[in-house]
């Protein structure tokens, strides 16, 4: 006879008490009966659309991430609305376009709104234990993760880039260490609803130090440092999934996985079938189009492919719906569950906008674009260009002159969006952006 997971056990127990003529509360706390699902966000740095097996990569084995897609949904038109890393994370954690509070371009050190709850603050107030592991890069120096809603924060082990050391002095590859932290967090909080935000440094720049044993696992034993780094992230995800399985809480856990912006092609990342990414390719689709997987076994049907327009703002809205709490007014995301379950059709967002303009920042990061249906409209120095991404994912044929009615509609929508924004602010002095504290173990409560 198969073992029951926690949700099945609770259902069968409640049904049994009712059949016996007893109150469902008999022998059970209402909290146990009404337990909210866990929520996990896996936000991988510079993960490209073509870096995962479930999105077409034929070389890098990513069985654990692929299993999330097999047991859940692939979102194939999912976007980052505020690249690169710092604004992307601010958008995710606030659930709205970061331009709404003046953040555009990199703008590191710019505070996020004090009068608007971060996702961590929202989930904490909804009764969740909130945990953060990895890179922060959000807000001002005073707005560290423990100050903006995270009750348990994994300290940043000493070392350089990916080469760190454990408390006993032994060297450890950073991706391995943060994977261990994920498993530890689940083990500690398995009996309580938890919200976990996992944002590893991987697969960010300077991956040359990837351990050889990861490279050797690439088919043929000739893997690059980048390929090995992606494989290491998959192993870290495997540690999370193993803990969920051990404690029979897979069906009680909603998981999102995506990247903070598109592939770093200079390191070996792939945006296939699109072009572009981090670095010189920021004007192309690959910089903002990321692989996204959403898994909640038993709630989201297995093996779904959702092709509607969506973005990382939707993670906040979907988590709020799962927690059974109303979304804060300023959040602009959409609850994806009705779309992933097939109850709603079409795009979660009719339009998605990019208005990244910071004259003090690197010019390549300035991005002015709109997505609508199959169309991408983007402003270049010589004017607006229009591409049909369904038939031309590599953006080789500009159709602006052939389809002026599409350009006019999208320009009108874009201009309306820009007119709704406050003045954009230049990058503030970067004083750490609320960096995670150094050391080992966990920072808890009020930062002690």
Beta strands, then each sheet from edge to edge (+ up, - down):
strand 1: 38-44
strand 2: 73-75
strand 3: 78-79
strand 4: 129-134
strand 5: 152-154
strand 6: 159-160
strand 7: 163-165
strand 8: 171-173
strand 9: 194-199
strand 10: 253-259
strand 11: 292-295
strand 12: 304-306
strand 13: 310-311
strand 14: 351-356
strand 15: 367-372
strand 16: 375-380
strand 17: 383-388
strand 18: 442-444
sheet 1: 12+ 2+ 11- 10+ 1+ 9+ 4+ 5+ 18-
sheet 2: 3+ 13+
sheet 3: 6+ 7- 8+
sheet 4: 14+ 15- 16+ 17-
end
